[in-house]
Amino acid sequence: MVATGTASGKSLCFQIPILHAVLTEPDARALLLFPTKALARDQCESLRQVVRSLGPGTSIGVAPFDGDTPPDERRAARARAAVVATNPDMLHRSMLPMHEGWARFFAGLRYVVLDELHTYRGVFGSHVGNVLRRLWRVCEHYGSRPQVIAASATIANPAELARAIIGRPSVVCVDEDASPTGPRTVMVLNPKVVDATTGVRRDYLKVTRVVANEVRRAGVQTLVFCRTRKAVELLTRYLRDDERSDGGPLPGGRAQDAIRGYRGGYLPERRREVESALRSGEARVVATTNALELGIDIGGVDVVVLSGYPGSRAATLQRIGRAGRRNRASLGVVVLSSMPTDQFIAADPAFLLGQPAEHAAVDPDNPEIWLPHLRCAVQELPLRATESWGEMTADETVYAADYLVERGALLRQDTVPPLYLSRGAESAADQVDLRGPTEENFSVVDEAGDVLAEVAYDDAPLYLHPGAIYPIEGRTFEVRALDWDGRKATVRSVDADYYTEAVPKLRVRILDPDDGVAARVAAGELDDRGGLGEAHVIRNVPGFKKIRFRSHENIGFGPVVLPDLELHTRAAYWPLPTSAVALDPTLRATAAIAAAHAIHHCAALLLMCDAADLGHAITAGHPASFGTLASGPGGAGVDAQLAAAARPYIVLFDWTPGGAGLATTAFALGPALFERAAAAVAGCRCEGGCPTCLGPGVAQRDRPVDRRAVAEVLEAMRRAAGGDAQA
């Protein structure tokens, strides 16, 4: 496990032993796993450059294997490549289910590389851990036991994470970074207050524009990390306008070449073009989302500007570390917004660099996750009753296999020892989504029929509704029509002086409570108990706003009529105790929202999952019979506040379709969950309440609830959950 800073030479740590093994053993093979296709292809080219440097007589096959690889190249990779770079999804869906075609490769497998290991956390990381269990099983079948080389940056527990994902106890962690680095200056910039009454500060995107222009005029190559794709497009447009203003009429479109945007949704050709322009120095300033946070080779960047706090110290350090390669001095600038989390950083900038990065957590032993992978493993190779799976004993594995037999997924042969076989012709791997369900992306097509970009299914209502302005690197396109069933949006180029912003809504309801209280609630009987149930989450976009460039004034509204996006999942819910209900409505609402924030994040901590794997909501009454209004990660909206001001219930649900067992396990924690949440709120170092303990949107209200009052609410919930004999 190599856990050192950006540009410290981690790639050489696996490139050199792999090349040595392949040069000395003709049958040696290596499998490189990367979280993204772009990173895998970038590393392929990097390794090929090393091979070319060995001389004209050296020939080592290095091949990418992903969803974009043509069939002929896939066959060549299987037959001749000594090094294959892919992602966990392809290993899961293609290589392991068809391992017979990879028999020679798996038999000679000497090294498995897991790069950017810190990205494998939460539900996704738990799935990857089980994919690796299947890989080790196939390798054992072909007589190999590869050495694992993992690489990561900016997490507090690299060895622990590696042990959990790889499934091997003997992990050696190398975390001393002696690589040469130039001096680095980190500046935290808090925009000035423009309204002393409300405390509103100057728009952080405008301040980011000022900072980016300063370094642009100095001729320094710069990355500007933005929170959203929309911010990338706005900043790209503004900086190009400023470039033209500084230099007058620009022949040949110099502003378009020097100022670039980079984000998800761009076609692969455009992304590779921007990466090449960065390496060559043609692109001087690139506005990007976290798409450039990982280790894609982008050459020597001198300055990194963060437009808003990215949400974690780990992400902050990772992004700032993208500057200062090749032993040059570098600068990192963090421009803070008016959001409470950003202002918490402003009050204590040492929080960023004076403490270690956050922990990354996974739970590969969650039965909701490993059980489907056990079925995949049996389809790949029959399961002997003497085998064990993960941390389970052989007897526990047999118990799980018998459960799958009862469900009709496996067959049991009563041999000695018994043997389990797969049942059915469908691919078990196709039924398991490592990153959640994937719907077909929407294509953005101009009137000539050319594909300009792609948009994920879940994002289509936000960005591709009729009337939306869809920007691509500063150019604006108007969405003329959206073919929902055909997954296609038709756009035309326009010279718009405004952009659009969708207004999303989220509703959650418990459809089938496990505790059987629905009938009593419908009859008007009061029921204060918490419970579990099937949850129905509805996401829709009822309308959009038109916002003028530069001034950001609202110049109009428009309706949106599109199908709702629905999620069926599992949820846990709890009422606020009677003592909290006795508060006045405003404080009751604030207490409910703050308590929900604490429960959500402490549940993620205790369950060893990513906070984004869970969602939470506030209900105006029992969620079995009342519609619920959710509070998102950026804070609670007006609807959620009104709901919480009535009879509040807190709902915690899985963001995974069908549920991943997280909310169910959180409910089973009982008093321990509320005890941990109360301790987190009560033990915070702030005086009255801050975004860390109370959540965004609560700590800076006109009438903020004291964090001690929230801790008392959580303590009362602990007692109601059976935390003491009196309860």
C-alpha positions in Angstrom: 0.0 0.0 0.0 1.7 3.2 -1.2 0.1 6.2 0.3 2.0 9.4 -0.6 1.3 12.8 -2.1 0.4 13.7 -5.6 3.3 13.4 -8.1 5.4 11.5 -5.7 6.2 8.7 -8.1 3.5 6.1 -7.1 3.1 5.0 -10.7 6.8 4.0 -10.9 6.2 1.8 -7.8 4.1 -0.6 -9.9 5.5 0.1 -13.4 9.1 -1.0 -12.6 8.3 -4.3 -10.9 5.7 -5.1 -13.6 8.2 -4.4 -16.5 10.9 -6.4 -14.7 8.6 -9.4 -14.3 7.5 -9.3 -17.9 11.0 -8.9 -19.3 12.4 -11.8 -17.2 9.3 -14.1 -17.4 7.6 -14.2 -20.8 4.4 -15.7 -19.3 4.1 -13.1 -16.5 1.0 -10.9 -16.6 -0.3 -7.8 -14.8 -3.8 -6.4 -14.2 -4.1 -2.7 -13.6 -7.4 -1.5 -12.1 -8.4 2.1 -12.2 -11.7 3.8 -11.1 -12.2 5.5 -14.5 -11.6 4.7 -18.2 -9.8 7.9 -18.7 -7.3 7.2 -16.0 -6.7 3.6 -17.3 -6.0 4.9 -20.8 -3.7 7.6 -19.5 -1.7 5.1 -17.5 -1.5 2.8 -20.5 0.1 5.6 -22.5 2.5 6.4 -19.6 3.6 2.7 -19.4 4.1 2.5 -23.1 6.4 5.5 -22.9 8.5 3.7 -20.3 8.6 0.7 -22.6 9.7 2.8 -25.6 12.5 4.3 -23.5 13.9 0.7 -23.0 15.1 0.6 -26.7 13.8 -0.4 -30.1 14.2 -4.1 -29.4 11.8 -4.1 -26.4 8.3 -5.2 -27.1 5.7 -5.5 -24.3 2.0 -5.5 -25.0 0.1 -2.9 -22.9 -3.6 -2.7 -23.7 -6.7 -1.0 -22.3 -9.8 -3.1 -21.8 -13.0 -1.1 -21.3 -16.4 -0.4 -22.7 -14.8 1.8 -25.5 -12.4 -1.0 -26.7 -13.4 -2.3 -30.1 -13.9 -6.1 -30.4 -10.6 -6.7 -32.4 -8.6 -4.9 -29.7 -10.4 -6.9 -27.0 -9.3 -10.1 -28.6 -5.8 -8.9 -29.0 -5.7 -7.9 -25.3 -6.8 -11.4 -24.2 -4.3 -13.1 -26.5 -1.2 -11.0 -26.5 -1.2 -8.3 -23.9 1.2 -8.7 -20.9 -0.4 -5.8 -19.1 -4.1 -5.0 -19.2 -5.5 -1.8 -17.8 -9.3 -1.9 -17.0 -11.8 -0.9 -14.3 -13.7 -2.9 -11.7 -16.8 -2.8 -13.7 -15.2 -4.6 -16.7 -13.5 -7.1 -14.4 -16.9 -7.8 -12.8 -19.1 -8.0 -15.9 -16.7 -9.3 -18.6 -13.4 -10.8 -17.4 -14.5 -12.9 -14.5 -17.7 -14.4 -16.0 -15.7 -15.3 -19.1 -12.5 -16.4 -17.4 -12.0 -19.4 -19.6 -11.1 -17.0 -22.4 -8.6 -15.3 -20.1 -7.1 -18.6 -18.8 -3.6 -17.9 -19.9 -3.7 -14.4 -18.5 -5.0 -15.5 -15.1 -2.6 -18.4 -14.9 0.4 -16.0 -15.3 -1.0 -13.2 -13.3 1.8 -11.8 -11.1 0.6 -8.4 -10.2 -2.7 -6.7 -9.5 -2.6 -2.9 -9.2 -5.3 -0.9 -7.4 -4.7 2.7 -8.2 -6.5 5.6 -6.5 -7.7 3.3 -3.8 -9.3 6.1 -1.8 -12.0 6.3 -4.5 -13.2 2.8 -3.5 -15.3 3.7 -0.5 -18.9 3.3 0.7 -21.2 0.9 -1.3 -19.0 1.1 -4.4 -15.9 0.1 -2.5 -17.8 -2.7 -0.7 -18.8 -4.1 -4.1 -15.2 -3.8 -5.4 -14.0 -5.8 -2.3 -16.3 -8.6 -3.3 -15.2 -8.5 -6.9 -11.6 -9.0 -5.7 -12.7 -12.0 -3.6 -14.0 -13.5 -6.9 -10.8 -12.6 -8.6 -8.6 -14.4 -6.0 -10.9 -17.4 -6.4 -10.4 -17.6 -10.1 -6.6 -17.0 -9.8 -6.4 -19.9 -7.3 -8.3 -22.1 -9.9 -5.6 -21.3 -12.5 -2.7 -21.7 -10.0 -1.7 -18.1 -9.4 -1.5 -15.8 -6.4 -0.7 -12.3 -7.6 0.9 -9.7 -5.4 -1.2 -6.6 -4.9 0.2 -3.1 -5.2 -2.3 -0.4 -4.1 -1.8 3.3 -4.4 -3.7 6.1 -2.7 -3.4 9.7 -1.5 -4.9 11.9 1.1 -6.8 9.5 3.4 -6.1 8.8 7.1 -6.4 5.0 7.0 -4.8 3.6 3.8 -3.6 0.3 5.4 -7.0 -0.3 7.0 -8.8 0.4 3.7 -6.4 -1.8 1.7 -7.0 -4.7 4.1 -10.7 -4.4 3.9 -10.9 -4.1 0.1 -8.1 -6.6 -0.8 -9.2 -9.1 1.8 -5.6 -10.0 2.9 -4.3 -9.2 6.4 -0.6 -8.8 5.5 -0.6 -5.2 4.1 2.7 -3.2 4.2 2.0 0.5 4.1 4.6 2.9 2.7 3.6 6.4 3.6 6.9 8.3 3.9 7.1 10.8 1.1 10.6 11.7 0.3 9.9 12.8 -3.3 11.3 16.2 -4.3 8.6 18.9 -4.1 8.9 22.7 -4.5 7.7 25.2 -1.9 3.9 25.3 -1.7 1.8 28.3 -0.5 -1.8 27.7 0.5 -4.1 30.8 0.7 -7.6 30.7 2.1 -9.6 33.7 0.7 -12.9 34.7 2.3 -14.9 37.2 0.2 -15.8 40.4 2.0 -19.3 41.0 3.5 -21.6 43.0 1.2 -24.6 43.1 3.5 -23.8 43.5 7.2 -27.4 42.8 8.2 -27.7 39.4 6.6 -24.0 38.5 6.6 -24.1 37.8 2.8 -20.7 38.0 1.2 -19.5 38.8 -2.3 -20.4 36.0 -4.7 -17.5 33.5 -4.5 -17.6 32.7 -8.2 -17.0 36.4 -9.0 -14.0 36.3 -6.6 -12.8 33.1 -8.2 -12.9 34.9 -11.6 -10.8 37.8 -10.2 -8.2 35.3 -8.8 -8.1 33.3 -12.0 -7.6 36.4 -14.1 -4.6 37.5 -11.9 -2.8 34.2 -12.6 -3.9 34.2 -16.2 -2.4 37.6 -16.8 0.8 36.4 -15.1 1.1 33.6 -17.7 0.9 30.9 -15.0 -0.7 27.6 -15.9 -3.7 27.1 -13.7 -6.5 24.6 -12.8 -9.7 26.0 -11.3 -11.8 23.4 -9.5 -15.5 24.2 -9.4 -18.3 22.5 -7.4 -20.7 22.0 -10.3 -20.7 21.6 -14.0 -22.7 24.8 -14.4 -19.9 26.7 -12.5 -17.4 25.3 -14.9 -19.3 26.6 -17.9 -19.9 30.0 -16.4 -16.3 30.5 -15.4 -15.0 29.3 -18.8 -17.3 31.9 -20.5 -16.3 34.7 -18.2 -12.6 34.1 -18.4 -12.7 34.0 -22.2 -14.5 37.3 -22.3 -11.8 38.7 -20.0 -9.1 37.3 -22.2 -10.6 39.1 -25.2 -11.0 42.3 -23.3 -7.4 42.3 -22.2 -6.0 41.6 -25.7 -8.5 43.2 -28.0 -9.6 41.4 -31.1 -8.0 37.9 -31.1 -7.2 36.3 -34.4 -7.5 32.6 -34.6 -9.6 32.2 -31.5 -6.7 32.5 -29.0 -9.1 32.8 -26.0 -10.8 29.5 -26.9 -7.4 27.8 -27.0 -6.0 29.3 -23.8 -9.1 29.0 -21.6 -10.7 25.6 -21.6 -13.4 23.7 -19.7 -13.3 20.1 -18.5 -16.1 18.1 -17.0 -18.2 15.0 -17.1 -20.6 14.9 -20.1 -17.9 16.1 -22.6 -17.3 13.5 -25.3 -14.0 11.5 -24.9 -12.4 13.2 -27.8 -13.0 16.7 -26.3 -11.6 15.5 -22.9 -8.5 14.1 -24.5 -8.0 17.3 -26.5 -8.1 19.4 -23.3 -5.7 17.0 -21.5 -3.3 17.2 -24.4 -3.6 21.0 -24.4 -2.7 21.1 -20.7 0.4 18.9 -21.2 1.6 21.0 -24.2 1.0 24.3 -22.3 -1.4 25.5 -25.0 -4.2 25.6 -22.3 -3.2 28.2 -19.7 -6.4 28.0 -17.5 -8.7 25.1 -17.3 -12.0 25.2 -15.3 -12.9 21.7 -14.2 -15.0 19.7 -11.8 -13.5 16.9 -9.8 -12.9 15.0 -13.1 -9.3 16.2 -13.0 -8.8 15.4 -9.3 -7.4 11.9 -10.0 -4.0 11.2 -11.3 -4.4 11.9 -15.0 -1.1 13.2 -16.4 -1.7 16.9 -17.1 1.9 18.2 -17.1 3.2 20.9 -14.9 0.5 23.1 -13.3 1.7 25.9 -11.1 -1.5 27.2 -9.5 -4.7 25.5 -8.3 -7.7 27.5 -7.4 -10.6 25.9 -5.5 -13.9 27.7 -6.1 -15.6 26.8 -2.8 -14.6 24.2 -0.2 -15.0 20.8 -1.8 -16.5 19.2 1.3 -13.6 17.3 2.8 -10.0 17.9 3.7 -9.0 14.9 1.6 -10.4 16.4 -1.6 -8.9 19.7 -0.8 -5.4 18.3 -0.4 -5.8 16.1 -3.4 -6.7 19.1 -5.6 -4.1 21.4 -4.3 -1.5 18.6 -4.8 -2.2 18.8 -8.6 0.1 21.8 -8.7 3.9 21.9 -8.1 5.0 19.0 -10.1 8.7 18.8 -11.3 10.0 20.5 -8.2 8.6 23.9 -9.0 7.0 26.3 -6.5 3.2 26.2 -6.4 0.2 28.1 -5.1 -3.1 26.8 -3.9 -6.0 29.3 -3.4 -9.2 28.2 -1.6 -12.0 30.8 -2.3 -14.8 30.3 0.2 -18.5 30.9 -0.3 -21.2 32.1 2.1 -22.2 28.5 2.8 -21.9 27.6 6.5 -19.4 24.9 5.9 -17.1 27.3 4.0 -17.5 29.9 6.8 -16.6 27.3 9.3 -13.3 26.9 7.4 -12.9 30.7 7.4 -13.1 30.8 11.2 -10.5 28.1 11.6 -8.3 27.7 8.4 -6.0 25.3 10.3 -8.8 22.8 10.0 -7.7 22.2 6.4 -4.0 21.6 6.9 -3.6 21.1 10.7 -5.5 17.8 10.9 -5.2 14.6 8.9 -7.5 13.8 6.0 -10.8 11.9 6.7 -11.0 8.1 6.9 -12.4 6.1 4.0 -14.7 3.3 5.0 -16.1 0.2 3.4 -18.1 -2.9 4.5 -17.6 -5.8 2.1 -19.2 -8.1 4.6 -22.6 -6.4 4.3 -24.9 -9.4 3.4 -27.0 -7.2 1.1 -23.8 -6.7 -1.0 -21.8 -9.9 -0.7 -24.7 -12.4 -1.2 -25.3 -11.4 -4.9 -21.5 -11.7 -5.5 -21.5 -15.2 -4.0 -24.0 -16.1 -6.6 -21.7 -14.6 -9.3 -18.8 -16.6 -7.9 -20.7 -19.9 -8.1 -21.6 -19.1 -11.7 -18.0 -18.6 -12.5 -16.8 -21.7 -10.6 -18.8 -24.3 -8.6 -18.6 -23.8 -4.9 -17.4 -26.6 -2.6 -18.9 -26.9 0.8 -15.4 -26.6 2.3 -14.9 -23.1 0.9 -15.3 -19.9 2.9 -16.3 -16.5 1.6 -14.6 -13.4 2.9 -14.7 -13.3 6.7 -17.2 -16.1 7.0 -16.4 -19.7 8.0 -17.1 -22.6 5.7 -20.3 -23.4 7.7 -21.5 -19.9 7.3 -20.8 -19.9 3.6 -22.8 -23.2 3.2 -25.7 -21.6 5.1 -25.6 -18.7 2.7 -25.4 -21.0 -0.3 -28.4 -23.0 1.0 -30.3 -19.8 1.2 -29.6 -19.1 -2.5 -30.7 -22.7 -3.2 -34.1 -22.0 -1.5 -34.4 -18.8 -3.6 -33.9 -20.8 -6.8 -30.5 -19.2 -7.7 -28.3 -22.2 -7.0 -28.4 -26.0 -7.2 -26.9 -28.3 -4.6 -25.3 -31.6 -5.5 -25.1 -34.0 -2.6 -21.6 -35.2 -3.3 -18.9 -35.5 -0.7 -18.4 -32.7 0.0 -21.5 -31.1 -1.4 -21.1 -29.0 -4.5 -23.1 -25.9 -5.4 -23.8 -25.0 -9.0 -25.4 -22.0 -10.7 -29.0 -22.2 -11.9 -30.3 -20.4 -14.9 -28.7 -19.1 -18.1 -28.8 -15.4 -17.4 -25.6 -13.6 -16.3 -25.6 -13.2 -12.5 -23.0 -10.4 -12.9 -25.4 -8.4 -15.1 -27.8 -8.3 -12.1 -25.3 -6.6 -9.8 -24.5 -2.9 -10.4 -21.3 -1.8 -8.7 -22.1 1.9 -8.9 -25.8 1.7 -8.7 -28.2 1.1 -11.6 -27.2 2.6 -14.9 -29.8 4.0 -17.4 -28.8 4.9 -20.9 -27.2 8.3 -21.1 -28.9 11.1 -23.1 -27.2 12.4 -26.2 -27.0 16.1 -26.9 -27.4 16.5 -30.7 -27.3 19.7 -32.8 -29.7 20.3 -35.7 -27.1 18.8 -38.1 -27.3 15.5 -36.2 -23.8 15.8 -34.6 -23.5 14.5 -31.1 -22.0 17.3 -28.9 -22.1 15.8 -25.4 -23.7 13.2 -23.1 -25.7 13.7 -20.0 -26.4 11.0 -17.3 -30.0 9.8 -17.0 -30.5 11.2 -13.6 -29.3 14.7 -14.7 -31.4 15.0 -17.8 -34.3 16.7 -16.1 -31.9 19.3 -14.6 -30.0 20.2 -17.8 -32.0 19.0 -20.8 -35.6 20.1 -20.3 -37.1 22.1 -23.2 -36.0 25.7 -22.9 -32.8 24.9 -21.0 -29.5 26.6 -22.0 -26.9 23.9 -22.2 -23.4 25.4 -22.2 -20.3 23.7 -23.7 -16.9 25.4 -23.1 -18.5 28.9 -23.1 -20.8 28.3 -26.1 -24.5 28.3 -25.4 -27.1 25.9 -26.9 -30.8 26.0 -26.4 -32.7 22.7 -25.9 -35.4 22.7 -28.6 -36.8 19.2 -27.9 -36.2 16.3 -25.5 -37.0 12.8 -26.7 -37.3 11.0 -23.3 -37.8 7.5 -24.7 -35.2 8.0 -27.4 -32.7 9.4 -24.8 -31.9 12.4 -27.1 -32.0 16.2 -26.7 -32.0 18.4 -29.8 -30.2 21.7 -29.4 -29.4 24.8 -31.5 -26.5 27.2 -31.0 -27.8 30.6 -29.7 -26.1 33.7 -28.4 -27.9 33.8 -25.0 -27.2 36.4 -22.4 -28.7 34.2 -19.7 -28.4 30.6 -18.4 -31.0 28.4 -16.8 -31.2 26.7 -13.4 -33.6 23.9 -12.7 -35.7 23.9 -9.5 -35.7 20.2 -8.2 -38.1 18.7 -5.7 -37.7 15.5 -3.7 -40.5 13.6 -1.9 -40.2 10.5 0.2 -42.9 8.2 1.6 -42.9 5.0 3.5 -45.2 2.6 1.5 -45.1 -0.6 3.6 -44.1 -0.1 7.2 -42.7 -3.3 8.7 -44.2 -2.5 12.1 -47.8 -2.6 10.8 -48.8 0.8 12.1 -50.2 2.1 8.8 -53.8 1.1 9.7 -53.6 2.7 13.1 -52.2 5.9 11.7 -54.8 6.0 9.0 -57.5 5.7 11.7 -56.1 8.8 13.5 -54.4 6.9 16.3 -51.1 8.5 17.5 -48.1 6.2 17.1 -44.7 7.5 18.3 -42.7 4.4 17.5 -40.0 4.3 14.9 -39.8 1.5 12.4 -38.6 0.2 9.0 -40.3 0.0 5.7 -40.2 0.2 1.9 -39.6 3.8 0.8 -40.7 5.5 -2.4 -38.5 8.5 -3.3 -39.7 10.8 -6.1 -37.5 13.3 -7.8 -38.9 15.8 -10.2 -38.2 19.2 -11.7 -41.4 21.3 -11.8 -39.8 24.4 -13.3 -36.6 26.4 -14.0 -35.2 29.9 -13.6 -33.5 32.2 -16.2 -30.5 33.9 -14.7 -28.6 36.7 -16.5 -24.9 36.2 -17.0 -22.6 38.4 -14.9 -25.3 40.2 -12.8 -26.9 36.8 -11.9 -30.3 38.5 -11.6 -33.4 36.4 -12.1 -35.1 37.4 -15.4 -37.9 34.8 -15.7 -39.3 31.4 -14.9 -40.5 28.5 -17.0 -42.4 25.3 -16.4 -41.0 21.8 -16.9 -43.2 18.8 -17.7 -41.1 15.6 -17.6 -41.5 12.1 -16.0 -40.6 11.8 -12.4 -37.5 9.8 -11.4 -38.5 7.2 -8.9 -36.5 5.2 -6.4 -37.8 2.3 -4.4 -35.6 1.6 -1.5 -35.5 0.7 2.3 -35.8 3.3 5.0 -35.8 3.6 8.8 -37.7 6.3 10.6 -38.0 7.7 14.1 -40.3 10.4 15.8 -38.9 13.3 17.7 -39.5 12.8 21.4 -42.3 14.6 23.2 -39.9 17.0 24.9 -38.8 18.3 21.5 -42.4 18.6 20.2 -43.1 20.9 23.1 -40.7 23.5 21.6 -42.1 26.4 19.6 -42.5 25.5 15.9 -39.4 27.3 14.7 -37.0 25.8 17.2 -38.7 22.4 16.7 -38.0 22.6 13.0 -34.4 23.5 13.6 -33.9 20.8 16.1 -35.4 18.1 13.8 -33.2 19.2 10.9 -30.0 19.3 13.0 -30.8 16.0 14.6 -31.4 14.4 11.1 -28.0 15.7 10.0 -26.2 14.2 13.0 -28.0 10.8 12.7 -27.2 10.7 8.9 -23.5 11.3 9.3 -23.0 9.2 12.5 -24.9 6.3 10.8 -22.4 6.5 7.9 -19.6 6.4 10.3 -20.9 3.5 12.3 -21.9 1.5 9.2 -18.5 2.2 7.5 -20.1 3.6 4.4 -20.0 6.9 2.5 -22.4 9.6 3.6 -23.6 9.8 0.0 -24.9 6.2 0.2 -27.7 7.5 2.6 -30.3 10.2 2.3 -32.4 11.7 5.0 -35.7 13.5 5.2 -38.1 15.3 7.6 -41.8 14.4 7.7 -44.8 16.3 8.9 -46.3 13.4 10.7 -45.9 9.6 10.4 -44.2 8.8 7.1 -46.6 5.9 6.4 -49.5 8.3 5.7 -47.9 11.7 5.2 -45.9 12.9 2.2 -42.4 13.8 3.2 -40.2 16.7 2.2 -36.5 15.9 2.1 -33.6 18.1 3.1 -30.7 17.7 0.8 -26.9 17.8 1.5 -26.8 21.6 1.1 -29.3 22.2 3.8 -33.0 22.2 4.4 -35.3 24.0 2.1 -38.4 26.0 3.1 -40.7 23.0 2.6 -38.6 20.8 4.8 -38.6 23.5 7.5 -42.4 23.7 7.4 -42.7 20.0 7.6 -40.4 19.8 10.5 -42.3 22.5 12.3 -45.3 20.1 12.6 -45.0 16.6 14.1 -41.5 15.8 12.9 -40.3 12.3 12.0 -36.7 11.7 10.8 -36.4 9.3 7.8 -33.1 7.7 6.9 -33.0 5.8 3.5 -30.6 4.0 1.2 -29.8 5.8 -2.1 -29.4 2.3 -3.6 -32.4 0.9 -5.5 -33.9 -1.9 -3.4 -31.7 -0.9 -0.5 -28.2 -2.0 0.4 -29.1 -2.9 4.0 -27.7 0.4 5.4 -30.9 1.9 6.8 -31.9 -1.5 8.2 -28.6 -1.9 9.9 -28.7 1.7 11.3 -32.1 1.0 12.8 -30.8 -2.2 14.4 -28.0 -0.2 16.1 -30.8 1.2 18.3 -29.5 3.3 21.2 -25.9 3.2 20.0 -26.7 5.3 16.9 -28.4 8.1 19.0 -25.7 7.9 21.6 -23.0 8.4 19.0 -24.9 11.3 17.4 -25.6 13.0 20.7 -21.9 12.7 21.7 -20.8 14.1 18.3 -23.1 17.2 18.8 -22.3 17.7 22.5 -18.5 17.1 22.0 -18.1 19.7 19.2 -15.6 22.4 19.9 -17.8 25.2 18.8 -19.6 27.5 21.2 -23.2 27.3 20.2 -23.5 25.3 17.0 -21.6 25.1 13.7 -22.1 23.4 10.3 -20.1 20.4 11.5 -22.4 19.5 14.4 -25.7 21.0 13.3 -25.4 20.8 9.5 -25.6 23.5 6.7 -28.3 26.0 7.0 -28.9 25.5 10.8 -25.9 27.1 12.5 -26.4 30.6 11.0 -30.1 31.1 11.2 -31.7 34.1 12.8 -32.9 31.8 15.6 -30.4 28.9 15.7 -31.1 26.2 18.1 -28.3 25.6 20.7 -26.3 22.5 20.0 -26.9 21.4 23.6 -30.6 21.4 23.0 -30.0 19.2 19.9 -27.9 16.8 22.0 -30.7 16.6 24.5 -33.2 15.7 21.7 -30.8 12.9 20.5 -30.4 11.7 24.1 -34.2 11.5 24.4 -34.3 9.5 21.2 -31.7 7.1 22.7 -33.9 6.5 25.7 -36.9 6.0 23.5 -35.0 3.4 21.5 -34.4 1.3 24.7 -31.3 3.1 26.0 -32.2 2.7 29.6 -34.5 0.6 31.8 -37.0 3.5 32.4 -37.6 3.8 28.7 
